[in-house]
Structures are given as structure tokens and as C-alpha cells.
Amino acid sequence: MRILSKPTLDPKTVYLACISRVRRRQLKTDLESVADTIEADALDYENYAQSTEWHLFDESDDVDNTVSRAEMEKVYTNRMAKKEAPGRKYYDEIKESSPYNICPLCAHRTVEQVDHYLPKSKFPSLVVLPINLVPSCEKCNKIKLDDAPNNAEEQTLHPYYDDVTRHQWLFAEVVETSPASFQFFVRDVVEYDDELNRRISYHFNALELNVLYASQTGAFVSDIRYRLVDLHAQAGMAEVRNYLQEEEVTRGRNNINSWQRAMFQALAQSDWFCDGGFNV
């Protein structure tokens, strides 16, 4: 997971811009009448975020018994996400906010759309709330879908509020197969409390990151195989291990929890691999 700078867009300004071109008079009146609630719920969301308690936000079928969930979803799909929509510039600003266009949820795939941290189908007042919108790859967004947290430990990591980038929690182990394969997993971090450790594990499992990361390793190891063959021929397994450790350090400096760092770490720790397992 990667952290992102929190959007500074004003929630009410974004909402009013999105509904600015509504032509149906009664609908326009109804949408405008709930603007203060949209603003108030944005403040509640921020308060929950500060204590990482988004699960306490109440689900709803409408806003103020005035605007239905379906109408609010259309505010997002037709008046924000749609090309040429009045709120599209805000959508693009959020979608393009992730460095190098990398999905912050899986830290690997390319950003293609915007994910609602709390789903729009259950929290209609948050459909265009900037701090509830996260740039995402299609797969992560699809996996999350309409899932809403039931408790504190079943909350995926939020890129705007959860900084879990200072300590290593992602690890891997080599499986002695032909060719070598990997299992990725998470370990508790002593510097984190139990709740955050459980959330890291939940995020990793919910987004199926072991499957994603393991699927990338085969081609990667194949690309460095001949380098390893040459190093082993020149100076044996010690030289292979030195190279793998150097690669681990380099990738750890860029992202301590990248799957590449975990992979190189596991490879360097495997006597089987360093002494020729790459040739199997």
C-alpha cells in the first residue's frame, strides 16, 4: 500500500459543481437542499478518519429522506465521472494524484479509475466526497465493490490516512519448485497496535495481493537468471547472495513493502536458490 496526499478540495464546492447543470427543476431543488448535509457528513467522515473508525459511519438509502440513493449515485456517475461532466475536473484531479500512476491499494497495477473507500451504494452522501475517493486500478476497485467495513479490523487501508510505509510487514518465502515460486504473507509489526496489524492483514487478503505478487515473480526471476548463472560460476553461492541482498536493499529504499523487496529478501535467504535453484 502507498500513501497519498489527502485532497484539499472543498466538499461542498465539489458537490455544487457536480449538480450545477441539473435541468429538472424539482430534482435540482432537492439536490441543492441537501448540500448542508453533504458538508456536515464530510466533517463527520474526517472525524471518523482521524480515529480510523469509518465503520461507525451509518449506512443509508437516501440523503435527508429527500434524495434517493439512486439519484445520488447518478450525481457521481453522470455528473462527476462522466466525460464532459461538470465535476469531471475534480474526478481527474483525484484520479491523477497517485505518483507514477500506480494504484495505492495494491502498489503495483496502473490507476484506471476512482474507488469509493466507503461504497456509494451504502453511503449516498459521500458519493463525490473527495477524501472518500481514491485513485485505483480496475481490479482493486472491482474486488472492493460494495463491501463496507463491519468493524474496526475489517477496514482496508486508506491511502490518505494510514501510513504503514515505515516498517516492513510484507514478506515472502521461496517454494522449491521448478521454476522457483513464492508465497507472500504479512507479519505483525511490533511498533503498530493490534488493530492496525489486523487491518494490514485484512487489506492484504481482501485484495488478493498474494496472488497478484506471486504472479509477477516468474518473469522477473527469468529476466535475471543468466546474471545469477554467471555470478554462481564466478564465485559460487556467496556472490549470488550478495547480488540478491543488494537488490533487496535498493528496492527497500524505494518501498519497504514492495513485492520486489520481499522477493529478493526471500531469495537471498534461500540456500537452495543461491546454490543453483535458479537453474531448476
MIDOSE-1310 file (N, C-alpha, C; in nm, 2 decimals, decimal comma, always signed):
residues 280
mril	+0,08/-0,12/+0,00/+0,00/+0,00/+0,00/+0,09/+0,12/+0,00; +0,04/+0,22/-0,07/+0,12/+0,35/-0,08/+0,03/+0,46/-0,02; +0,10/+0,56/+0,04/+0,03/+0,67/+0,10/+0,01/+0,78/-0,01; -0,09/+0,86/+0,00/-0,12/+0,97/-0,09/-0,15/+1,09/-0,01
skpt	-0,12/+1,21/-0,07/-0,16/+1,33/-0,01/-0,31/+1,35/-0,02; -0,37/+1,39/+0,09/-0,51/+1,40/+0,10/-0,56/+1,51/+0,01; -0,67/+1,49/-0,06/-0,73/+1,60/-0,14/-0,76/+1,72/-0,06; -0,74/+1,84/-0,11/-0,77/+1,96/-0,03/-0,90/+2,03/-0,09
ldpk	-0,97/+1,96/-0,18/-1,09/+2,01/-0,24/-1,20/+2,03/-0,14; -1,27/+2,14/-0,15/-1,38/+2,17/-0,06/-1,50/+2,08/-0,10; -1,55/+2,00/+0,00/-1,66/+1,90/-0,04/-1,78/+1,97/-0,09; -1,83/+2,08/-0,03/-1,95/+2,15/-0,08/-1,93/+2,21/-0,22
tvyl	-1,81/+2,27/-0,24/-1,79/+2,32/-0,37/-1,79/+2,22/-0,48; -1,73/+2,10/-0,45/-1,73/+1,99/-0,55/-1,87/+1,95/-0,57; -1,95/+1,93/-0,47/-2,09/+1,88/-0,48/-2,17/+1,98/-0,56; -2,17/+2,11/-0,53/-2,25/+2,21/-0,60/-2,21/+2,21/-0,75
acis	-2,08/+2,20/-0,78/-2,03/+2,20/-0,92/-2,09/+2,08/-0,99; -2,10/+1,96/-0,93/-2,15/+1,84/-0,99/-2,30/+1,86/-1,03; -2,37/+1,92/-0,94/-2,52/+1,93/-0,97/-2,56/+2,06/-1,04; -2,46/+2,14/-1,08/-2,48/+2,27/-1,14/-2,56/+2,27/-1,27
rvrr	-2,56/+2,16/-1,34/-2,63/+2,15/-1,47/-2,76/+2,07/-1,47; -2,80/+2,04/-1,35/-2,93/+1,96/-1,34/-3,04/+2,05/-1,40; -3,12/+1,99/-1,49/-3,23/+2,07/-1,56/-3,36/+2,05/-1,50; -3,39/+1,93/-1,44/-3,52/+1,91/-1,38/-3,53/+1,99/-1,25
rqlk	-3,63/+2,08/-1,26/-3,64/+2,18/-1,15/-3,65/+2,12/-1,01; -3,74/+2,02/-0,99/-3,76/+1,97/-0,86/-3,64/+1,89/-0,82; -3,58/+1,82/-0,91/-3,46/+1,74/-0,87/-3,35/+1,84/-0,83; -3,33/+1,95/-0,90/-3,23/+2,05/-0,87/-3,25/+2,11/-0,73
tdle	-3,38/+2,14/-0,70/-3,42/+2,19/-0,57/-3,38/+2,09/-0,46; -3,42/+1,96/-0,48/-3,39/+1,86/-0,39/-3,24/+1,84/-0,36; -3,16/+1,84/-0,47/-3,02/+1,82/-0,46/-2,95/+1,94/-0,39; -3,00/+2,06/-0,42/-2,94/+2,18/-0,35/-2,98/+2,18/-0,20
svad	-3,10/+2,13/-0,17/-3,15/+2,13/-0,03/-3,06/+2,04/+0,06; -2,99/+1,95/+0,01/-2,91/+1,86/+0,10/-2,77/+1,90/+0,10; -2,73/+2,01/+0,04/-2,59/+2,05/+0,03/-2,53/+2,06/+0,17; -2,61/+2,12/+0,27/-2,55/+2,13/+0,40/-2,53/+2,00/+0,47
tiea	-2,61/+1,90/+0,44/-2,59/+1,77/+0,49/-2,47/+1,70/+0,43; -2,45/+1,73/+0,30/-2,33/+1,68/+0,24/-2,20/+1,73/+0,31; -2,21/+1,86/+0,34/-2,10/+1,93/+0,41/-2,08/+1,87/+0,55; -2,19/+1,86/+0,62/-2,18/+1,80/+0,76/-2,13/+1,66/+0,76
dald	-2,17/+1,58/+0,67/-2,12/+1,44/+0,66/-1,98/+1,43/+0,63; -1,93/+1,53/+0,55/-1,79/+1,54/+0,52/-1,71/+1,56/+0,64; -1,76/+1,65/+0,73/-1,69/+1,67/+0,86/-1,69/+1,55/+0,95; -1,81/+1,48/+0,95/-1,81/+1,35/+1,02/-1,71/+1,25/+0,97
yeny	-1,71/+1,24/+0,84/-1,61/+1,15/+0,78/-1,47/+1,18/+0,82; -1,43/+1,30/+0,82/-1,30/+1,34/+0,86/-1,28/+1,31/+1,01; -1,38/+1,33/+1,09/-1,36/+1,29/+1,23/-1,34/+1,14/+1,25; -1,42/+1,06/+1,18/-1,40/+0,92/+1,18/-1,26/+0,88/+1,13
aqst	-1,22/+0,95/+1,03/-1,09/+0,92/+0,97/-0,97/+0,94/+1,07; -0,99/+1,04/+1,15/-0,88/+1,08/+1,24/-0,86/+0,97/+1,35; -0,97/+0,89/+1,38/-0,96/+0,78/+1,47/-0,97/+0,65/+1,40; -0,96/+0,65/+1,27/-0,97/+0,53/+1,18/-1,09/+0,44/+1,22
ewhl	-1,21/+0,51/+1,23/-1,33/+0,44/+1,26/-1,44/+0,46/+1,16; -1,40/+0,44/+1,03/-1,50/+0,46/+0,92/-1,62/+0,36/+0,94; -1,60/+0,25/+1,01/-1,70/+0,15/+1,02/-1,82/+0,21/+1,10; -1,80/+0,32/+1,17/-1,91/+0,37/+1,26/-2,00/+0,46/+1,18
fdes	-1,96/+0,50/+1,05/-2,05/+0,58/+0,97/-2,17/+0,51/+0,93; -2,29/+0,57/+0,96/-2,41/+0,50/+0,93/-2,44/+0,48/+0,78; -2,49/+0,36/+0,75/-2,53/+0,34/+0,61/-2,67/+0,40/+0,59; -2,71/+0,43/+0,47/-2,84/+0,50/+0,44/-2,88/+0,47/+0,30
ddvd	-3,01/+0,48/+0,28/-3,08/+0,46/+0,15/-3,10/+0,59/+0,08; -3,08/+0,70/+0,15/-3,11/+0,83/+0,09/-3,03/+0,94/+0,17; -3,05/+1,07/+0,13/-3,00/+1,18/+0,20/-3,11/+1,27/+0,25; -3,13/+1,28/+0,38/-3,23/+1,36/+0,44/-3,37/+1,32/+0,40
ntvs	-3,39/+1,19/+0,36/-3,52/+1,15/+0,32/-3,57/+1,23/+0,20; -3,48/+1,29/+0,12/-3,52/+1,38/+0,02/-3,46/+1,33/-0,12; -3,33/+1,30/-0,12/-3,27/+1,25/-0,24/-3,24/+1,10/-0,23; -3,28/+1,02/-0,32/-3,26/+0,88/-0,31/-3,12/+0,84/-0,34
raem	-3,09/+0,72/-0,29/-2,95/+0,66/-0,32/-2,93/+0,66/-0,47; -3,03/+0,62/-0,55/-3,01/+0,61/-0,70/-2,98/+0,75/-0,76; -3,04/+0,85/-0,71/-3,02/+0,98/-0,76/-2,88/+1,03/-0,72; -2,84/+1,00/-0,60/-2,70/+1,04/-0,56/-2,60/+0,96/-0,64
ekvy	-2,62/+0,84/-0,67/-2,52/+0,76/-0,75/-2,51/+0,82/-0,88; -2,62/+0,88/-0,94/-2,61/+0,94/-1,07/-2,53/+1,07/-1,06; -2,53/+1,14/-0,94/-2,45/+1,26/-0,93/-2,31/+1,22/-0,95; -2,26/+1,11/-0,90/-2,13/+1,06/-0,93/-2,11/+1,02/-1,07
tnrm	-2,19/+0,92/-1,12/-2,16/+0,86/-1,25/-2,18/+0,95/-1,36; -2,29/+1,03/-1,36/-2,33/+1,12/-1,47/-2,27/+1,26/-1,46; -2,25/+1,31/-1,33/-2,22/+1,45/-1,31/-2,08/+1,47/-1,26; -2,00/+1,36/-1,24/-1,86/+1,37/-1,19/-1,77/+1,28/-1,28
akke	-1,80/+1,15/-1,28/-1,71/+1,06/-1,35/-1,72/+1,06/-1,50; -1,84/+1,10/-1,55/-1,86/+1,10/-1,70/-1,78/+1,21/-1,77; -1,73/+1,18/-1,88/-1,65/+1,28/-1,96/-1,74/+1,40/-1,99; -1,69/+1,52/-1,98/-1,76/+1,64/-2,01/-1,86/+1,68/-1,90
apgr	-1,86/+1,60/-1,79/-1,95/+1,63/-1,68/-1,90/+1,75/-1,60; -1,99/+1,83/-1,54/-1,94/+1,95/-1,47/-1,84/+1,92/-1,36; -1,84/+1,80/-1,30/-1,75/+1,77/-1,19/-1,63/+1,69/-1,24; -1,62/+1,67/-1,37/-1,51/+1,59/-1,42/-1,37/+1,63/-1,39
kyyd	-1,35/+1,76/-1,38/-1,21/+1,81/-1,35/-1,17/+1,77/-1,21; -1,27/+1,76/-1,11/-1,23/+1,71/-0,98/-1,20/+1,56/-0,98; -1,28/+1,49/-1,06/-1,26/+1,34/-1,08/-1,12/+1,32/-1,13; -1,08/+1,39/-1,24/-0,95/+1,38/-1,30/-0,84/+1,42/-1,20
eike	-0,86/+1,52/-1,12/-0,76/+1,56/-1,03/-0,73/+1,45/-0,92; -0,83/+1,38/-0,88/-0,82/+1,27/-0,78/-0,76/+1,15/-0,85; -0,81/+1,12/-0,97/-0,76/+1,00/-1,04/-0,61/+1,01/-1,08; -0,56/+1,13/-1,10/-0,43/+1,15/-1,14/-0,33/+1,19/-1,03
sspy	-0,38/+1,17/-0,91/-0,30/+1,22/-0,79/-0,20/+1,12/-0,74; -0,20/+0,99/-0,79/-0,11/+0,89/-0,74/+0,02/+0,90/-0,82; +0,14/+0,92/-0,75/+0,27/+0,92/-0,82/+0,29/+0,80/-0,92; +0,34/+0,84/-1,03/+0,37/+0,73/-1,14/+0,25/+0,65/-1,18
nicp	+0,13/+0,70/-1,14/+0,01/+0,64/-1,19/-0,01/+0,50/-1,13; +0,05/+0,47/-1,02/+0,05/+0,34/-0,95/-0,07/+0,33/-0,85; -0,15/+0,23/-0,86/-0,26/+0,21/-0,77/-0,21/+0,20/-0,63; -0,25/+0,29/-0,54/-0,20/+0,29/-0,40/-0,25/+0,17/-0,32
lcah	-0,36/+0,10/-0,36/-0,42/-0,01/-0,29/-0,34/-0,13/-0,30; -0,29/-0,16/-0,42/-0,21/-0,28/-0,45/-0,06/-0,25/-0,46; -0,03/-0,12/-0,49/+0,10/-0,07/-0,51/+0,17/-0,14/-0,63; +0,09/-0,18/-0,73/+0,15/-0,24/-0,84/+0,09/-0,21/-0,98
rtve	-0,04/-0,23/-0,99/-0,11/-0,21/-1,11/-0,13/-0,06/-1,14; -0,17/-0,03/-1,26/-0,19/+0,11/-1,31/-0,33/+0,16/-1,27; -0,33/+0,29/-1,22/-0,46/+0,36/-1,19/-0,54/+0,37/-1,32; -0,67/+0,33/-1,31/-0,76/+0,33/-1,42/-0,89/+0,40/-1,39
qvdh	-0,92/+0,41/-1,26/-1,05/+0,47/-1,22/-1,04/+0,52/-1,08; -1,16/+0,55/-1,02/-1,16/+0,60/-0,88/-1,25/+0,51/-0,80; -1,19/+0,48/-0,68/-1,27/+0,39/-0,59/-1,33/+0,47/-0,47; -1,45/+0,43/-0,43/-1,51/+0,49/-0,31/-1,46/+0,40/-0,19
ylpk	-1,39/+0,47/-0,10/-1,35/+0,39/+0,02/-1,47/+0,34/+0,09; -1,56/+0,42/+0,12/-1,70/+0,37/+0,17/-1,79/+0,37/+0,05; -1,85/+0,26/+0,01/-1,91/+0,25/-0,12/-2,03/+0,34/-0,14; -2,05/+0,39/-0,26/-2,16/+0,48/-0,29/-2,29/+0,42/-0,27
skfp	-2,30/+0,29/-0,29/-2,43/+0,22/-0,28/-2,49/+0,22/-0,13; -2,40/+0,24/-0,04/-2,44/+0,24/+0,10/-2,43/+0,37/+0,18; -2,35/+0,46/+0,12/-2,33/+0,59/+0,18/-2,35/+0,70/+0,08; -2,48/+0,73/+0,04/-2,51/+0,82/-0,07/-2,46/+0,96/-0,05
slvv	-2,44/+1,01/+0,07/-2,40/+1,15/+0,10/-2,25/+1,16/+0,07; -2,18/+1,05/+0,05/-2,03/+1,05/+0,03/-1,99/+1,03/-0,12; -2,09/+1,03/-0,21/-2,06/+0,99/-0,35/-1,96/+1,07/-0,42; -1,95/+1,20/-0,39/-1,85/+1,29/-0,45/-1,76/+1,35/-0,35
lpin	-1,75/+1,30/-0,23/-1,66/+1,35/-0,12/-1,52/+1,32/-0,16; -1,44/+1,42/-0,18/-1,30/+1,40/-0,23/-1,22/+1,30/-0,14; -1,23/+1,31/-0,01/-1,15/+1,23/+0,08/-1,20/+1,09/+0,09; -1,32/+1,06/+0,02/-1,37/+0,92/+0,01/-1,34/+0,86/-0,12
lvps	-1,28/+0,94/-0,21/-1,24/+0,89/-0,34/-1,09/+0,87/-0,36; -1,06/+0,75/-0,40/-0,92/+0,71/-0,41/-0,88/+0,66/-0,55; -0,77/+0,71/-0,61/-0,73/+0,65/-0,74/-0,71/+0,50/-0,72; -0,75/+0,43/-0,82/-0,74/+0,28/-0,81/-0,73/+0,21/-0,94
cekc	-0,67/+0,09/-0,94/-0,67/+0,01/-1,06/-0,81/-0,06/-1,07; -0,85/-0,11/-1,18/-0,98/-0,17/-1,20/-1,00/-0,29/-1,11; -0,89/-0,37/-1,10/-0,91/-0,49/-1,02/-0,93/-0,47/-0,87; -0,86/-0,37/-0,81/-0,88/-0,34/-0,67/-1,02/-0,29/-0,65
nkik	-1,06/-0,20/-0,74/-1,20/-0,14/-0,73/-1,30/-0,25/-0,74; -1,28/-0,34/-0,83/-1,38/-0,45/-0,86/-1,39/-0,54/-0,73; -1,27/-0,57/-0,68/-1,27/-0,66/-0,56/-1,34/-0,60/-0,44; -1,32/-0,47/-0,42/-1,38/-0,40/-0,31/-1,53/-0,38/-0,33
ldda	-1,57/-0,35/-0,45/-1,71/-0,34/-0,49/-1,79/-0,26/-0,39; -1,89/-0,33/-0,33/-1,98/-0,26/-0,24/-1,95/-0,30/-0,09; -1,84/-0,36/-0,07/-1,81/-0,40/+0,07/-1,79/-0,28/+0,16; -1,85/-0,29/+0,27/-1,84/-0,18/+0,38/-1,79/-0,25/+0,50
pnna	-1,70/-0,18/+0,58/-1,65/-0,25/+0,70/-1,75/-0,27/+0,81; -1,75/-0,39/+0,87/-1,84/-0,42/+0,98/-1,78/-0,39/+1,12; -1,65/-0,38/+1,12/-1,58/-0,35/+1,25/-1,45/-0,28/+1,22; -1,38/-0,24/+1,32/-1,25/-0,17/+1,30/-1,14/-0,25/+1,23
eeqt	-1,14/-0,38/+1,25/-1,04/-0,47/+1,19/-1,07/-0,50/+1,05; -1,19/-0,48/+1,00/-1,23/-0,52/+0,86/-1,24/-0,39/+0,78; -1,14/-0,30/+0,80/-1,13/-0,18/+0,72/-1,00/-0,19/+0,64; -1,01/-0,18/+0,51/-0,89/-0,18/+0,43/-0,82/-0,05/+0,46
lhpy	-0,69/-0,05/+0,42/-0,61/+0,06/+0,45/-0,65/+0,18/+0,36; -0,65/+0,30/+0,42/-0,69/+0,42/+0,35/-0,56/+0,50/+0,31; -0,54/+0,52/+0,18/-0,41/+0,58/+0,14/-0,39/+0,73/+0,19; -0,50/+0,79/+0,23/-0,49/+0,93/+0,28/-0,47/+0,94/+0,42
yddv	-0,49/+0,83/+0,50/-0,48/+0,84/+0,64/-0,39/+0,73/+0,71; -0,37/+0,62/+0,64/-0,29/+0,51/+0,70/-0,15/+0,51/+0,64; -0,05/+0,55/+0,72/+0,09/+0,55/+0,68/+0,15/+0,42/+0,74; +0,16/+0,32/+0,66/+0,22/+0,19/+0,70/+0,35/+0,16/+0,62
trhq	+0,42/+0,27/+0,59/+0,53/+0,26/+0,50/+0,67/+0,27/+0,57; +0,67/+0,28/+0,70/+0,79/+0,30/+0,77/+0,85/+0,16/+0,83; +0,77/+0,06/+0,83/+0,82/-0,07/+0,89/+0,77/-0,18/+0,79; +0,86/-0,28/+0,78/+0,83/-0,39/+0,69/+0,72/-0,49/+0,75
wlfa	+0,62/-0,51/+0,68/+0,52/-0,61/+0,71/+0,49/-0,71/+0,60; +0,54/-0,68/+0,48/+0,53/-0,78/+0,37/+0,65/-0,86/+0,35; +0,63/-0,99/+0,35/+0,74/-1,09/+0,34/+0,71/-1,20/+0,24; +0,81/-1,27/+0,20/+0,78/-1,38/+0,11/+0,87/-1,50/+0,15
evve	+0,84/-1,62/+0,10/+0,92/-1,73/+0,11/+0,93/-1,81/-0,02; +1,05/-1,86/-0,05/+1,07/-1,94/-0,17/+1,01/-2,08/-0,16; +0,94/-2,12/-0,26/+0,89/-2,25/-0,27/+0,98/-2,33/-0,37; +1,04/-2,43/-0,33/+1,14/-2,50/-0,41/+1,08/-2,59/-0,52
tspa	+1,03/-2,52/-0,62/+0,96/-2,58/-0,73/+1,04/-2,56/-0,86; +1,00/-2,61/-0,97/+1,07/-2,59/-1,10/+0,98/-2,51/-1,20; +1,00/-2,38/-1,22/+1,10/-2,29/-1,16/+1,05/-2,25/-1,02; +1,14/-2,18/-0,95/+1,11/-2,13/-0,81/+0,98/-2,05/-0,81
sfqf	+0,90/-2,07/-0,71/+0,78/-1,99/-0,69/+0,78/-1,93/-0,55; +0,68/-1,85/-0,52/+0,68/-1,78/-0,40/+0,54/-1,77/-0,33; +0,55/-1,76/-0,20/+0,43/-1,73/-0,12/+0,46/-1,60/-0,05; +0,37/-1,50/-0,06/+0,38/-1,37/+0,01/+0,28/-1,38/+0,13
fvrd	+0,32/-1,31/+0,23/+0,24/-1,30/+0,35/+0,28/-1,18/+0,44; +0,20/-1,15/+0,54/+0,23/-1,04/+0,62/+0,26/-1,08/+0,76; +0,34/-1,01/+0,83/+0,37/-1,03/+0,97/+0,34/-0,91/+1,05; +0,30/-0,93/+1,18/+0,27/-0,82/+1,27/+0,40/-0,73/+1,29
vvey	+0,37/-0,60/+1,30/+0,48/-0,51/+1,33/+0,47/-0,47/+1,47; +0,58/-0,48/+1,55/+0,57/-0,45/+1,69/+0,54/-0,31/+1,72; +0,58/-0,22/+1,63/+0,55/-0,08/+1,65/+0,41/-0,04/+1,63; +0,33/-0,13/+1,57/+0,19/-0,10/+1,54/+0,10/-0,17/+1,65
ddel	-0,02/-0,11/+1,67/-0,11/-0,18/+1,76/-0,18/-0,29/+1,69; -0,25/-0,37/+1,77/-0,31/-0,49/+1,72/-0,41/-0,46/+1,61; -0,49/-0,35/+1,63/-0,59/-0,32/+1,53/-0,53/-0,29/+1,39; -0,42/-0,21/+1,39/-0,36/-0,18/+1,26/-0,30/-0,30/+1,20
nrri	-0,23/-0,39/+1,28/-0,18/-0,51/+1,22/-0,29/-0,60/+1,16; -0,41/-0,60/+1,23/-0,52/-0,68/+1,17/-0,57/-0,62/+1,04; -0,57/-0,48/+1,04/-0,61/-0,42/+0,92/-0,52/-0,44/+0,80; -0,39/-0,44/+0,83/-0,29/-0,47/+0,72/-0,32/-0,61/+0,67
syhf	-0,34/-0,71/+0,76/-0,36/-0,84/+0,71/-0,49/-0,85/+0,63; -0,60/-0,78/+0,68/-0,73/-0,78/+0,61/-0,71/-0,72/+0,47; -0,64/-0,61/+0,46/-0,62/-0,54/+0,33/-0,55/-0,64/+0,24; -0,44/-0,70/+0,29/-0,36/-0,79/+0,20/-0,45/-0,91/+0,15
nale	-0,53/-0,97/+0,24/-0,61/-1,08/+0,20/-0,73/-1,04/+0,12; -0,80/-0,93/+0,16/-0,92/-0,89/+0,08/-0,89/-0,85/-0,06; -0,77/-0,79/-0,09/-0,74/-0,75/-0,22/-0,66/-0,86/-0,30; -0,64/-0,98/-0,24/-0,58/-1,09/-0,30/-0,44/-1,06/-0,35
lnvl	-0,36/-0,99/-0,26/-0,23/-0,95/-0,30/-0,13/-1,06/-0,31; -0,14/-1,17/-0,24/-0,05/-1,28/-0,26/-0,06/-1,33/-0,40; -0,18/-1,35/-0,45/-0,20/-1,40/-0,59/-0,14/-1,30/-0,69; -0,16/-1,17/-0,67/-0,11/-1,07/-0,76/+0,04/-1,07/-0,76
yasq	+0,11/-1,07/-0,64/+0,25/-1,06/-0,63/+0,32/-1,19/-0,68; +0,26/-1,30/-0,64/+0,32/-1,43/-0,68/+0,32/-1,44/-0,84; +0,22/-1,39/-0,90/+0,20/-1,40/-1,05/+0,31/-1,32/-1,12; +0,37/-1,22/-1,05/+0,47/-1,14/-1,12/+0,61/-1,19/-1,11
tgaf	+0,63/-1,29/-1,02/+0,77/-1,33/-0,99/+0,84/-1,41/-1,10; +0,76/-1,50/-1,16/+0,82/-1,59/-1,26/+0,90/-1,52/-1,37; +0,84/-1,42/-1,43/+0,90/-1,34/-1,54/+1,02/-1,27/-1,49; +1,00/-1,21/-1,36/+1,11/-1,13/-1,30/+1,24/-1,22/-1,28
vsdi	+1,22/-1,33/-1,22/+1,33/-1,42/-1,19/+1,39/-1,47/-1,32; +1,31/-1,50/-1,42/+1,36/-1,54/-1,55/+1,45/-1,44/-1,61; +1,42/-1,31/-1,59/+1,50/-1,20/-1,65/+1,64/-1,19/-1,59; +1,65/-1,23/-1,47/+1,78/-1,22/-1,40/+1,86/-1,35/-1,40
ryrl	+1,80/-1,46/-1,45/+1,86/-1,59/-1,44/+2,00/-1,60/-1,49; +2,03/-1,55/-1,61/+2,16/-1,56/-1,66/+2,26/-1,48/-1,58; +2,22/-1,37/-1,52/+2,31/-1,29/-1,43/+2,35/-1,38/-1,31; +2,25/-1,46/-1,26/+2,28/-1,54/-1,15/+2,37/-1,66/-1,19
vdlh	+2,34/-1,71/-1,31/+2,43/-1,82/-1,36/+2,57/-1,78/-1,36; +2,60/-1,66/-1,42/+2,73/-1,61/-1,43/+2,80/-1,58/-1,29; +2,72/-1,52/-1,20/+2,78/-1,50/-1,07/+2,81/-1,63/-1,00; +2,73/-1,73/-1,01/+2,75/-1,85/-0,94/+2,87/-1,92/-1,00
aqag	+2,89/-1,91/-1,13/+3,01/-1,97/-1,20/+3,14/-1,91/-1,15; +3,13/-1,77/-1,13/+3,25/-1,70/-1,10/+3,29/-1,72/-0,95; +3,19/-1,71/-0,86/+3,23/-1,71/-0,72/+3,13/-1,79/-0,63; +3,04/-1,87/-0,68/+2,96/-1,95/-0,60/+2,84/-1,88/-0,54
maev	+2,78/-1,95/-0,45/+2,65/-1,90/-0,39/+2,67/-1,77/-0,31; +2,78/-1,75/-0,26/+2,80/-1,63/-0,18/+2,79/-1,50/-0,27; +2,84/-1,51/-0,39/+2,83/-1,40/-0,48/+2,68/-1,38/-0,53; +2,61/-1,49/-0,55/+2,47/-1,48/-0,58/+2,39/-1,41/-0,47
rnyl	+2,42/-1,45/-0,35/+2,35/-1,40/-0,23/+2,38/-1,25/-0,22; +2,51/-1,21/-0,24/+2,55/-1,07/-0,23/+2,47/-0,98/-0,33; +2,45/-1,03/-0,45/+2,38/-0,96/-0,55/+2,23/-0,95/-0,51; +2,17/-1,06/-0,46/+2,03/-1,05/-0,42/+2,01/-0,96/-0,31
qeee	+2,10/-0,96/-0,21/+2,09/-0,87/-0,10/+2,10/-0,72/-0,14; +2,19/-0,69/-0,24/+2,20/-0,56/-0,29/+2,07/-0,51/-0,35; +2,01/-0,60/-0,43/+1,88/-0,57/-0,49/+1,77/-0,55/-0,39; +1,77/-0,63/-0,28/+1,68/-0,61/-0,18/+1,69/-0,47/-0,11
vtrg	+1,81/-0,43/-0,08/+1,84/-0,30/-0,02/+1,79/-0,19/-0,11; +1,82/-0,20/-0,24/+1,78/-0,09/-0,33/+1,63/-0,08/-0,34; +1,56/-0,19/-0,35/+1,42/-0,18/-0,36/+1,35/-0,14/-0,23; +1,41/-0,18/-0,12/+1,36/-0,14/+0,01/+1,37/+0,01/+0,04
rnni	+1,47/+0,07/-0,02/+1,48/+0,21/+0,00/+1,37/+0,29/-0,08; +1,33/+0,23/-0,18/+1,22/+0,29/-0,26/+1,08/+0,26/-0,20; +1,06/+0,14/-0,16/+0,93/+0,10/-0,10/+0,96/-0,02/-0,01; +0,96/+0,00/+0,12/+1,00/-0,11/+0,21/+0,91/-0,23/+0,20
nswq	+0,79/-0,21/+0,15/+0,69/-0,32/+0,14/+0,65/-0,35/+0,00; +0,75/-0,33/-0,09/+0,72/-0,37/-0,23/+0,74/-0,52/-0,24; +0,66/-0,58/-0,34/+0,68/-0,73/-0,35/+0,81/-0,76/-0,40; +0,88/-0,67/-0,48/+1,01/-0,70/-0,53/+1,11/-0,71/-0,41
ramf	+1,10/-0,62/-0,32/+1,19/-0,62/-0,20/+1,17/-0,75/-0,12; +1,04/-0,79/-0,10/+1,01/-0,91/-0,03/+1,07/-1,03/-0,11; +1,06/-1,03/-0,24/+1,10/-1,14/-0,32/+1,26/-1,16/-0,31; +1,33/-1,05/-0,33/+1,47/-1,05/-0,32/+1,52/-1,09/-0,18
qala	+1,45/-1,05/-0,08/+1,49/-1,09/+0,05/+1,47/-1,24/+0,07; +1,36/-1,29/+0,02/+1,34/-1,44/+0,03/+1,44/-1,51/-0,05; +1,48/-1,47/-0,17/+1,58/-1,53/-0,25/+1,71/-1,53/-0,18; +1,75/-1,42/-0,12/+1,88/-1,41/-0,06/+1,89/-1,50/+0,06
qsdw	+1,78/-1,53/+0,13/+1,78/-1,62/+0,25/+1,77/-1,77/+0,21; +1,75/-1,80/+0,09/+1,73/-1,94/+0,05/+1,86/-2,00/+0,00; +1,92/-2,09/+0,08/+2,05/-2,15/+0,03/+2,02/-2,23/-0,09; +1,90/-2,30/-0,10/+1,87/-2,37/-0,22/+1,87/-2,29/-0,35
fcdg	+1,81/-2,17/-0,34/+1,81/-2,09/-0,46/+1,95/-2,03/-0,49; +2,02/-1,98/-0,39/+2,15/-1,92/-0,41/+2,26/-2,02/-0,46; +2,24/-2,15/-0,43/+2,33/-2,25/-0,48/+2,28/-2,33/-0,60; +2,20/-2,26/-0,68/+2,16/-2,31/-0,81/+2,02/-2,34/-0,83
gfnv	+1,93/-2,30/-0,74/+1,79/-2,33/-0,75/+1,73/-2,25/-0,87; +1,80/-2,15/-0,92/+1,75/-2,08/-1,03/+1,77/-2,15/-1,16; +1,85/-2,26/-1,16/+1,87/-2,35/-1,27/+1,77/-2,46/-1,28; +1,69/-2,48/-1,18/+1,60/-2,60/-1,18/+1,49/-2,58/-1,28
